[in-house]
Amino acid sequence: MSKTIIWIEDDIEIIDPVVRPLERAGYQVVRLNTVQEVLGAIEKIRAADLVLLDMILRPGMEEHTFGRYPGLDILGLFREKYAIDVPVVVLTVVDRPEVRQRLNELGTAQIVRKPVRPSALKEVVDGVLGGE
């Protein structure tokens, strides 16, 4: 049975080339591109095996009150409001000590700097999920 990965990323152009190795390895990847899609898919996220989460999400933010790093706020919602304990790998260009500390407090499985090579991301996913 394949494992399901939810990828929350607003930059649609970067997803396809990076996601292909994951799909070839047998992972089912569900893409969510806006905050509205994320909030509408809480049960799907709860049932996933892994979440890949971008820190800076732009589309649809005007309807929600999130801070400078919406991915961080979404992760807080997952953990503190919805009690979602699915492993989360954060993909980000943000490298600030206070952000890293909060991510660690929220139980992030790993933080990956963007841009990420497809093979490197597959290695991270395999490591978090115990290999495929």
C-alpha positions, -999 to 999 in steps of 0.1 A, spaced: 0 0 0 14 34 -10 20 61 15 2 95 11 21 127 12 3 161 14 23 188 -2 13 223 8 30 247 -16 18 279 -34 45 278 -61 29 253 -84 58 255 -109 83 239 -85 61 210 -74 59 189 -106 96 184 -112 103 177 -76 74 154 -70 80 130 -99 107 110 -81 83 106 -51 55 94 -74 79 70 -92 89 56 -58 52 47 -52 42 76 -30 8 92 -36 12 130 -35 -18 153 -29 -11 189 -38 -27 217 -18 -19 252 -31 -39 277 -10 -48 282 26 -85 275 17 -76 241 3 -56 233 34 -84 243 58 -109 223 37 -87 192 38 -80 188 75 -93 152 76 -73 142 46 -42 158 62 -50 139 94 -50 106 75 -18 113 55 15 97 63 35 129 58 31 166 51 55 187 31 49 223 41 61 255 25 67 283 51 55 312 29 21 307 13 7 336 -6 -26 328 -25 -57 333 -5 -39 348 25 -60 380 24 -90 362 39 -71 348 69 -51 364 97 -18 347 96 16 362 104 47 367 83 52 329 79 18 313 72 33 278 71 43 282 107 8 293 116 -7 264 97 16 240 115 5 255 148 -31 250 138 -24 213 129 -7 206 162 -26 229 187 -62 232 173 -67 200 153 -43 177 172 -28 164 139 4 145 147 14 135 112 51 141 105 58 174 89 88 183 68 91 221 63 105 234 30 117 270 34 141 298 24 136 312 59 166 307 82 158 326 114 166 312 149 132 321 163 114 304 134 136 273 137 129 272 175 91 274 170 93 247 143 111 225 167 85 232 195 58 221 171 75 188 164 87 193 128 103 161 115 128 180 94 136 214 80 148 215 44 163 246 27 148 256 -6 156 251 -34 158 214 -30 169 188 -55 143 161 -62 166 133 -52 175 151 -19 138 155 -11 131 119 -18 159 109 6 144 131 33 109 116 27 123 80 27 142 88 60 111 102 77 88 74 65 113 46 71 122 40 35 101 26 6 
